[in-house]
Amino acid sequence: MKLFQTSIEPRCAYCAHGRELDRNQVVCPKKGVMSAGSHCSSFRYDPLKRIPPRPAKLSGTVLSEEDFKL
């Protein structure tokens, strides 16, 4: 089951089977040591392991109170 987005690409980093070895490697009971960015046919999504991307920051101009008045 995918929460919030339906287009989440599979990655070992947030597979229910894998355990994080370090930031770039995952230990999989089915395939052994895998790259965090790869995946296999046994992928099962675990939403608690996925860290969503940070929202974009507002860049450019500095806003003042006058910008928010109607």
CYANA upper distance limits for C-alpha pairs under 8 A (distance plus 0.5 A):
  1 MET  CA     45 TYR  CA      7.32
  2 LYS  CA      6 THR  CA      6.62
  2 LYS  CA      8 ILE  CA      8.04
  2 LYS  CA     45 TYR  CA      7.51
  2 LYS  CA     47 PRO  CA      7.66
  3 LEU  CA     47 PRO  CA      7.43
 10 PRO  CA     14 TYR  CA      8.28
 10 PRO  CA     15 CYS  CA      8.19
 10 PRO  CA     38 SER  CA      8.23
 10 PRO  CA     39 HIS  CA      6.60
 10 PRO  CA     43 PHE  CA      7.38
 10 PRO  CA     45 TYR  CA      7.89
 11 ARG  CA     15 CYS  CA      7.07
 11 ARG  CA     36 ALA  CA      6.87
 11 ARG  CA     37 GLY  CA      5.60
 11 ARG  CA     38 SER  CA      5.80
 11 ARG  CA     39 HIS  CA      5.50
 11 ARG  CA     43 PHE  CA      8.26
 12 CYS  CA     18 GLY  CA      6.90
 12 CYS  CA     26 VAL  CA      7.07
 12 CYS  CA     34 MET  CA      7.84
 12 CYS  CA     35 SER  CA      7.62
 12 CYS  CA     36 ALA  CA      5.47
 12 CYS  CA     37 GLY  CA      6.55
 12 CYS  CA     38 SER  CA      6.19
 12 CYS  CA     39 HIS  CA      5.63
 12 CYS  CA     40 CYS  CA      8.45
 12 CYS  CA     43 PHE  CA      7.83
 13 ALA  CA     18 GLY  CA      7.77
 13 ALA  CA     20 GLU  CA      7.58
 13 ALA  CA     25 GLN  CA      8.40
 13 ALA  CA     26 VAL  CA      7.06
 13 ALA  CA     36 ALA  CA      5.14
 13 ALA  CA     37 GLY  CA      7.06
 13 ALA  CA     49 LYS  CA      7.86
 13 ALA  CA     50 ARG  CA      7.97
 14 TYR  CA     18 GLY  CA      8.03
 14 TYR  CA     45 TYR  CA      6.82
 14 TYR  CA     46 ASP  CA      6.23
 14 TYR  CA     47 PRO  CA      7.68
 14 TYR  CA     48 LEU  CA      8.37
 14 TYR  CA     49 LYS  CA      5.39
 14 TYR  CA     50 ARG  CA      5.78
 15 CYS  CA     43 PHE  CA      6.32
 15 CYS  CA     44 ARG  CA      5.79
 15 CYS  CA     45 TYR  CA      5.52
 15 CYS  CA     46 ASP  CA      6.04
 15 CYS  CA     49 LYS  CA      8.05
 16 ALA  CA     43 PHE  CA      8.00
 16 ALA  CA     44 ARG  CA      5.98
 16 ALA  CA     45 TYR  CA      6.38
 16 ALA  CA     46 ASP  CA      5.45
 17 HIS  CA     28 CYS  CA      6.69
 17 HIS  CA     29 PRO  CA      7.37
 17 HIS  CA     43 PHE  CA      7.98
 17 HIS  CA     44 ARG  CA      7.56
 18 GLY  CA     26 VAL  CA      6.41
 18 GLY  CA     27 VAL  CA      5.97
 18 GLY  CA     28 CYS  CA      4.99
 18 GLY  CA     29 PRO  CA      7.45
 19 ARG  CA     26 VAL  CA      5.98
 19 ARG  CA     27 VAL  CA      5.69
 19 ARG  CA     28 CYS  CA      7.07
 20 GLU  CA     25 GLN  CA      6.87
 20 GLU  CA     26 VAL  CA      4.97
 20 GLU  CA     27 VAL  CA      6.73
 21 LEU  CA     25 GLN  CA      5.93
 21 LEU  CA     26 VAL  CA      5.57
 21 LEU  CA     27 VAL  CA      6.56
 22 ASP  CA     26 VAL  CA      7.48
 23 ARG  CA     36 ALA  CA      8.05
 24 ASN  CA     35 SER  CA      6.48
 24 ASN  CA     36 ALA  CA      5.66
 24 ASN  CA     37 GLY  CA      8.25
 25 GLN  CA     33 VAL  CA      7.15
 25 GLN  CA     34 MET  CA      6.19
 25 GLN  CA     35 SER  CA      5.18
 25 GLN  CA     36 ALA  CA      5.45
 26 VAL  CA     33 VAL  CA      6.23
 26 VAL  CA     34 MET  CA      5.77
 26 VAL  CA     35 SER  CA      6.65
 26 VAL  CA     36 ALA  CA      6.10
 27 VAL  CA     31 LYS  CA      8.39
 27 VAL  CA     32 GLY  CA      5.96
 27 VAL  CA     33 VAL  CA      5.01
 27 VAL  CA     34 MET  CA      6.71
 28 CYS  CA     32 GLY  CA      5.26
 28 CYS  CA     33 VAL  CA      6.55
 28 CYS  CA     34 MET  CA      7.35
 30 LYS  CA     42 SER  CA      8.48
 34 MET  CA     38 SER  CA      7.42
 39 HIS  CA     43 PHE  CA      6.92
 46 ASP  CA     50 ARG  CA      7.65
 63 LEU  CA     67 ASP  CA      6.85
 64 SER  CA     68 PHE  CA      7.95
 65 GLU  CA     69 LYS  CA      7.34
